[in-house]
Amino acid sequence: MGSQMRLSGLISGMDTDSIISQLVSVRRTKVTKQIGNQTKLSWKQDIWKDLNKDLKALQASAQKMRFSSSYTKKTVKASDPNKVSVLAADGTTDSVQSLKVDSLAKTAYLTGGVVSRADGSDGKITALSKLSDLGITGDTSITLTDNKGNAIGEPIQLKAEDSVSSFLTKLKDKGLNASFDETNQRFFISAKQSGADYDFNFSGDSSAISKLGLTVAQEGEEITDSKATKIKGEDAVIYLNGAKFKNSNNTFNINGLTITALGKTDANEEITLTTENDTSGIYDSIKSFLKSYNNIINKLDKVYNAAVAKGYNPLTDEEKEAISEKEVEEYENKIKDSLLRGDSTVSSIINSLTSATSKGFEIGGKTMYLSNFGIGSLSYFTSADNEKHALHIDGDADDENTAGKADKLLSMIKNDPDTVVSFFTKLSNQLYNDMNKLSSSVNGMRSFGNFYEDKKMKSDYDSYTTKIADMEEKVNDYEDRLYKQYSAMEKAMAKLQSKTSALSGLFGTGN
């Protein structure tokens, strides 16, 4: 719209603003229509992005399920779960094994003796106290040693002016956990890991060690407040099928089994470990795969069979202001729900997915279908709207439609797992390959990995932006041109009126 001052029918008596507004509105309606088309395209892009996410999830599930390793799930049962916990990696060999737990791993832990002030006063030792307060009056050192008596690094240097806190820092620098309990007046020192290799002791200046409360009471010796007590770092030892295994912690990884010792077995006790197919795990994998399939196939059916929204167009800002937010949302949802009705891309995807899952595959010289495993869709009259293609497992306790039927799939997993695995790897491979074709790159139309024409939609959206801008400019030019034309008419009529008045005045003088 131009910036020049506009005259509104002062001479002609015409409502030029109203006339021009009506003339311009006819052309502006065309602009509004294009804005609405762009808005609907934007909504359609959002809908496809959500569908594409679910399609890619199904594609990823199919990719995983096409390998037999996805079905080789194992479970291990221990005859005494209170003394051992066992997990089996996928692919572990079925077996029955014997286990003895000889010892559990321990972490070296020293509880220091009670320390006191060298002067005999009642004042408590704190983190800020000096070592001289404990009676260490000169420079000395103590050595940290391992379970074999070998020194661990350089000796720990002690000085009278050192604080308790600085002594703790030196212990931590040696790789130990160390703290001082001011309430109980004791040092607490432990290894950071369990096992014999992480055991420790102190040697060197026995007087300094004693004054620090770190002199450990020997076996059989009376334990007094001034003496430290210590748990020795030890390895866990188990015997699997008679073979000895030792580890610094209680968890062992042996031939696909993760064995965690929880308690020692008695002298003549053996725990039996039974490794076998995890039928529930295989069942759950197939069930999860079908759930992913049903999720997207139902959504595709819903958008394809949506009701018509004839006569519904995106609201303008003025129209939105005239109704409530809830009414705007309901109105727009009516349009959004119908945008993919009868869409050819949706139809192609539905046909591809249902074709793959209805195919038969040769297993052991026999052509088998999903129905052979008790899996299929419900009848037309019993299935819910837009769920005609959903697949159900007979006997699935979570499916109210088929829970009462015999669970053929579970029975086959238990009795003939190889047939189940062979069939579903072939079906998944078929579905995966078909979905790869649907999501392949198409120059100018579709990006790799997308199931819809994302490139074309973006191009169309950008075209709308350019087209709307051009149309807006033309409408504004048209409006300015009309105002100029009406302004010229007003000026011409003003001149004519002026001349008429002059003539009238001239003739009037002659009378």
SEKENU-359917 format. One record per residue (C-alpha): x, y, z. Coordinates in pm, whole numbers, plus 50000, padded with zeros to 5 digits. Example, Ala and Ser with C-alpha at 12.3 -4.5 7.8 and 13.67 -1.06 7.14 Angstrom:
! residues 2
512304955050780 513674989450714 
! end
This chain:
! residues 511
500005000050000 501385034249902 502215061450154 500615091149973 497695109650133 494395096849999 491235117049936 487905100550003 485075113149781 484785148249924 483695162049587 481965132249427 480225121449746 481295085649681 482675063149961 485885055949770 487515037150061 484655012350067 484585008549689 488355003149665 488324979349964 485714957749792 487594957749462 490884948949637 489294921849853 488454901849543 492124899749453 493254896149816 491024865349846 493294848249597 496294856549817 494484843150124 493774810849937 497464806249858 498414813350223 495884786850325 497364761950079 500834768550218 499554763950573 497984730550481 501234719850317 503094728750638 500644707850839 501064679150596 504854680950640 504444678451018 502134648350985 504594630850757 507494637850992 505644619551271 504714590451043 508254589050910 509604585751265 507384555251329 508254540050992 511954543151067 511364526651406 509734496951232 512544496150976 515144495251257 513224467251430 513064447251105 516784452651049 517554437851391 515104409051361 516474396851029 519554382951208 519274349951393 521444363951672 518474385251778 516624353551876 519434334852053 518414347552393 519444326352688 518474323653050 520334307553340 518734292153645 520784287253962 519724260754214 520594285154495 519984321454381 520874333954729 524514324554676 524994332554309 523504354554040 524094344553676 523364361453343 523884345853001 524934364652689 522944358652370 524344328252191 525644310652502 525614272852467 522874253452645 524414235252940 524114222153295 527154231053508 528254228353872 529554257254079 531204260954420 531894294654583 535034290454791 535474326554903 534134361454841 536254391454753 537034415555034 538254451355035 541154459655264 539794481855542 541694495255842 539854509556143 542414529456339 542864528656714 541814558256926 544384586256913 545034610857191 547054642057266 550664635257364 550424660157653 547614640057812 545084668457787 541424661657713 541304682857399 540154664357087 542284659256779 540804676156469 541684677856101 543624709756177 545634694556462 549374690356409 551074656556411 553144670456699 549904670156902 549984632356860 553574630456978 555394630456643 558014656556718 560574652256442 560814643856075 560144607156002 558414584955749 556224554355718 555964530955421 552824517755254 553314481355152 551334455954950 550174421255057 553684407654988 555484433955194 556744453454892 556814491254920 554164509954725 556004539954589 558104563254802 557744564855183 555194588955328 557114617755484 555864630155819 556764662955986 555764675956326 554114706556174 552034685955930 548294686555999 546034656356025 544374668855707 547664669655514 548424634055632 545054622955491 545914639655160 549174619955144 547264587355198 544804596454924 547714604154692 548764567954745 545414556454606 543644549954936 540364561955080 541134579855406 539224600055662 539464610656028 536414607356252 536694635556506 533844621356712 535494587456759 539084600156727 540034573356475 541494571456124 539534550555872 541574538655573 540524515255291 541564503854946 539574517054651 539134482154506 538584447554646 541044419054608 544364406654742 546364428454502 544894459454667 545664448955025 547974472555217 549944475955540 552134502055707 555794497055800 558704519055902 558704541156213 556684518956450 556414547156705 554854570956454 552534543256329 551434536656687 550834573456764 548654575556454 546634545956581 547634524656282 549294495656464 547144465456378 546384440556653 547844406856562 545784375156551 545164362656905 546224395857057 543814414257282 542244443257097 542484475657295 541264510557200 544754520557093 545074491656848 543784491956489 541764464056337 541954454655972 540024434655716 542474418955475 541954423755102 541114390254945 540194376154607 536984357754527 537514321254436 534994298754261 535134264054106 533144259453784 532954223053681 535994217053903 538144243953741 539404271453973 538794308153891 540054337554095 539124374254065 539644406354261 535874412054277 532884388854302 531924389953934 533354365053683 532884365053306 533324329253185 532344316352840 529304338652797 528184336753160 528384365653402 528614349453745 528314370754058 529144352854383 526824363354665 527674338054936 530014308955011 528824273754951 529074247555223 531884221755215 529924195355023 527524218754847 527394224454471 525154248754289 523684237653956 523594263253673 521184254753389 521534275053067 518704272052814 516714291452555 514894321252698 511514313852540 509914344352699 512724366452566 512244353852209 508484357452245 508824393152373 511144402352084 508584390651827 505784407252021 507714440152030 508344437751656 504644432651586 503744461151820 505954484451618 504284471951299 500754476651438 501574511451565 502414524951220 499974504451011 497064516751226 498214552851193 498524549250816 495044533950792 493624562151003 495014590550791 494174572650465 490554566050564 489984599850730 486734618550681 486484645550415 486904681550528 485264697550225 484814734850260 487274737650547 490184761350491 492764775150735 491384804450934 492684839550886 493894859351186 490614879051185 488564847051183 490594832551472 489944863351684 486204858551642 486124824051810 487664806752112 491064788952113 489324755352159 487114761851858 490174771451652 491924739051757 488914717351674 488474734551338 492124730851241 492254694451356 489354687151123 491524699050833 494734682450957 493024648850998 491904649150636 495134660250466 496354624950380 492954610450297 493354588149991 497034598149962 498864577149702 502114575749904 500264563550211 498514537449997 501814524949855 503324521250202 500284502650337 500334478950040 504054472550080 503854465350453 500824442650430 502294424550130 505504416550318 503664403150624 501264381950419 503994364250222 504854327750270 508424316050323 509864281550270 511024266150598 512334230350587 510684223250253 507314237350363 505814271550285 504804288150608 502834319550688 502244340350999 499034320851050 501094289351109 502384306351423 498974317751542 499434353451418 496984372251197 494524400851167 491034400551311 487964396451093 486504427150924 483584428351166 485524423051489 488454446151424 488244482451532 488094510651281 491424516451110 492884484851266 491984460550988 495634453350912 496864450351273 498414416851363 497444397651676 499104368251852 496744340751962 497004335852337 498684369352402 497684377552758 497894414952683 495494413052387 491864411552490 490894400252141 492974368252140 493954361652503 491574332252528 493104312952240 495914287352250 499334303752226 500744285851923 503724309451894 504954302852247 504484265452200 506554265651882 509304286152045 509574259752316 509334229352090 510764240751757 512694273451804 514744268751486 511604270251269 510424301651448 513774318851408 514114308751043 510654321850952 510904355151130 514404362551001 513094357750645 509944378250705 511954406350870 514464406050586 511644408950332 510064437850520 513404455250569 514284453250198 510844465650095 511084495150333 514534503550201 513034506949854 510264529249990 512794552050157 515394553549881 516464587249743 514554601449446 516164631649283 514174663249353 511434643749530 512654623949830 515724623050055 517374590150145 515814574950454 512484592950421 509244576450318 507574607850181 508404634349922 510154657750161 512214675149892 509204682449673 507204694849971 509984718850069 510244730949710 506484736049693 506524754550023 509264778049902 507334783449578 504274793749779 506394818749972 507614834849649 504184833849486 502434849149789 504994877349807 504494885049435 500724884349467 500824906849775 502914932049584 500514931649287 497504936249515 499164966049685 500054980949346 496464975849232 495174993049546 497525022549498 496485025149134 492795026449226 493405053949481 495345073849224 492525069848970 489845080349217 492015108949336 492415121048976 488655118948933 488085139549250 490535165949131 488895167648787 485455171048946 486805198249176 488075218148878 484765213948695 482885225449003 485145255849030 484505265848669 480775261148710 480765283149015 482705309948827 480245309848538 477325311148775 478845341248943 479415358448609 475825354148492 474545364248829 476335397848800 474625405048468 471165404048635 
! end
